[in-house]
């Protein structure tokens, strides 16, 4: 009898130690594999852009200022040499039509005649106003410089050129016409002067570069009554532009920026490495739809509060087994959800559960699935029992491991829509848009919480003020 008891004891010890351990290893759940990160959806942001001709006006008026031409020895038959000085006499106004700019340049022409009467040399000055009409065909080079080819469309005198000799006033318009027509610097070369002024002053790169740079800087968007901070970040790759065309006081085109566009709720995202403005490409696409990647985060503190309200102080039963939940905490590591529970009863100690965050599109909830179970205990016998109870515990807890995201997603959409309401990307550059549809790409586990990755599609337009 003693031999039988001893033999049974050896079997039990073997079962609880070596034999049981080998069985556990054979049936252990493999560690949960970290999920593949969700790749943000790139966006081809085709933005209708308008640039006022006032920008080009400013460049021309700054380049053409004061005296623009002088000739101190122009021969005039029977009148000797004439001195000619041409000054700009007013603000140049520009209108755009198709791929042309039309404008008139107000000038003041001063002509000094020197002639001799009865051995006496006299100097007479003529001042007259003249307006020269020009037409410039423009193209935007892919390095963002504006190239123009300017031709003269004629001129008209705004005040008649006359000369006074003693008490006699003599109209000299035919002579003035002759002088003007012979002055290559006034008429024939004036177009070149305008083209040079355009090349020096009307560089679209000066407009686009600050916008391109600012887009890459994470920007906090201030929205009234929003408890959390909202951040906008662009990660552009390249840029294109469609054929530009003018009408009245505006030149319009479609500027397209290929970028990953993201909004974050909560902490400020890390800035991307700054990329310089590239040369643009030309294409005919005129699609104004765009995509924004929204990141709506449910903090672990919030998820923990929900679980504590559901489980702490509750007894979970299954047959003769029962456990009391003393505490529960949600966190994350390596892209996996971490659930830490302090239990007593049939299971004593700390239970650590890892799992994948899963989004349920039907009811807009986040759940945790694909569990991996572990128990912190010094008792190998206890560990064996806990392994056997794993399915029971999970079957009782899993149905309640749900976190609603509907309000989080709605808040993200509302915040993004408000952000797109006359949002100033850069001084003088405003963005307006509308969110048409939201699609949840999935849920990721970050260091701070569960982050729903949402794709928002809509339309947008940007305006560049003077």
Secondary structure, DSSP 8 states (H G I E B T S, - for coil): -HHHHHHHHHHHHHIIIIIHHHHHHHH---------------EEEEEEEEEEHHHHHHHHHHHS-SEEEEEEEEEETTTEEEEEEEEE-S--EEEEEETEEEEEEEEEEEEEEEEEETTEEEEEEEEEEEEEEEEEEEEE-TTSBEEEEEEEEEEEESS--EEEETTEEEE-HHHHHHHHHH-TTTTTTHHHHHHHHHHHH-BTHHHHHHHHHHHTS-EEE--TT-SS-EEEEEEEEEEEE---EEEETEEEEEEEEEEEEEEEESS-------------EE------EEEEEEEEEEEHHHHHHHHHHHHTT-EEEETTEEEEEEEEEEEEETTEEEEEEEEEESS-EEEEEEEEEEEETTTTEEEEEEEEEEEE-S-HHHHHHHHHHHHHHHHHHGGG-EEE-HHHHHHHHHHHHHHTSSEEEETTEEEEEEEEEEEEEEEEE-SSEEEEEEEEEEEEEEEE--
